[in-house]
Amino acid sequence: MPKRSAGLLVHRRSEVGQIEVVLVHPGGPFWANKDDGAWSIPKGELEAGEDPLTVAQREFDEEIGQPAPAGPPTSLGEITQSGGKRVIAWAVEGDLDVSNIASNTFEMEWPPGSGQMQEVPEVDRAEWFTLVIARAKILKSQQPLLDRLEEVIGA
């Protein structure tokens, strides 16, 4: 059975009326030099019996270091990433400062096969992007979430 994650696509309108979204960049040495096509919505894995929206909100807090905006969540449905993981997502309107995030960490072996373990942040940065830029930054398999956001909020 494929793994499932839940996440939030936080959005706002800029002063000139453009839709902007928060995306996160994965931490660790593997992702250090990757940019376009590497960013994601804040999300995390679901365990059996967990409520997906609760997980999405918890994971946002863990990856950004602050609670998700309190606006009402709007379902964006589910997508399947290229590796088979299924992601359930919600859009939430709100504004927050992502210039100084505090992500949770995990241990990984780096370089692979070296036996050396490093503790790295799950997310090394978060940024607001316009939809045009977000389409280039986000993982290709998550691009449909941006399309669905436009549909539900009316671009």
Beta strands, then each sheet from edge to edge (+ up, - down):
strand 1: 4-13
strand 2: 19-26
strand 3: 43-45
strand 4: 74-80
strand 5: 86-93
strand 6: 105-109
strand 7: 117-121
strand 8: 123-130
sheet 1: 3+ 1- 2+ 8-
sheet 2: 3+ 1- 5- 4+
sheet 3: 6+ 7-
end
